[in-house]
Amino acid sequence: MTDAANPNPAHADNSTETLIREQIAKHPVILYMKGTPQFPQCGFSARAIEALSQIGRPFAYVNILENPDIRATLPRIANWPTFPQLWVGGELIGGSDIVLEMFQKGELKPLIEQNSPEAQ
Ligand SMILES: N[C@@H](CCC(=O)N[C@@H](CS)C(=O)NCC(=O)O)C(=O)O
């Protein structure tokens, strides 16, 4: 049976995986989150944004609420089931709990500073 709205699901999924891998390769610090940094739509995403904002370096984000294919595909390729997901230097750091723990231990700031250039 073929879904007429999605005639080649395997290809569609592969395209999304390619898109995600491009985003992660292009942006040294990228947060997959619910909502936007200005308007997070989940407490977990809000807490991750709070930590990143205090560090003050530029970062990219993807609002997974507006990208359902990424929401469906990223957990599989990341082997991480939930959002937010912070990726730094092409590697998954973790979700809100890990981001906050690293921030409180003083480990997140140097990691972000090593990977994200100064704001222009
Ligand atoms: N302990 C997790 C909590 C995150 C979490 O539970 N996120 C949920 C609710 S926002 C989620 O992403 N569920 C899957 C989904 O909504 O696609 C963390 O540290 O990030």
The ligand as an SDF file (V2000), in Angstrom:
LIG
                    3D

 20 19  0  0  0  0  0  0  0  0999 V2000
   14.5680   14.6190   30.5470 N   0  0  0  0  0  0  0  0  0  0  0  0
   14.3660   15.1880   29.2310 C   0  0  0  0  0  0  0  0  0  0  0  0
   12.9800   15.7530   29.1660 C   0  0  0  0  0  0  0  0  0  0  0  0
   12.5640   16.1750   27.7660 C   0  0  0  0  0  0  0  0  0  0  0  0
   11.1920   15.6340   27.4340 C   0  0  0  0  0  0  0  0  0  0  0  0
   10.6050   14.8430   28.1860 O   0  0  0  0  0  0  0  0  0  0  0  0
   10.6690   16.0840   26.2830 N   0  0  0  0  0  0  0  0  0  0  0  0
    9.3980   15.5910   25.8270 C   0  0  0  0  0  0  0  0  0  0  0  0
    8.3350   16.6410   26.0640 C   0  0  0  0  0  0  0  0  0  0  0  0
    8.7650   18.2690   25.4700 S   0  0  0  0  0  0  0  0  0  0  0  0
    9.5020   15.2290   24.3520 C   0  0  0  0  0  0  0  0  0  0  0  0
   10.3480   15.7210   23.6390 O   0  0  0  0  0  0  0  0  0  0  0  0
    8.6520   14.2910   23.8910 N   0  0  0  0  0  0  0  0  0  0  0  0
    8.7290   13.8060   22.5140 C   0  0  0  0  0  0  0  0  0  0  0  0
    8.0420   14.7060   21.5500 C   0  0  0  0  0  0  0  0  0  0  0  0
    7.2870   15.5930   21.9580 O   0  0  0  0  0  0  0  0  0  0  0  0
    8.2490   14.5330   20.3330 O   0  0  0  0  0  0  0  0  0  0  0  0
   15.4430   16.2470   28.9790 C   0  0  0  0  0  0  0  0  0  0  0  0
   16.3160   16.3600   29.8220 O   0  0  0  0  0  0  0  0  0  0  0  0
   15.4570   16.9350   27.9520 O   0  0  0  0  0  0  0  0  0  0  0  0
  1  2  1  0
  2  3  1  0
  2 18  1  0
  3  4  1  0
  4  5  1  0
  5  6  2  0
  5  7  1  0
  7  8  1  0
  8  9  1  0
  8 11  1  0
  9 10  1  0
 11 12  2  0
 11 13  1  0
 13 14  1  0
 14 15  1  0
 15 16  2  0
 15 17  1  0
 18 19  2  0
 18 20  1  0
M  END
$$$$
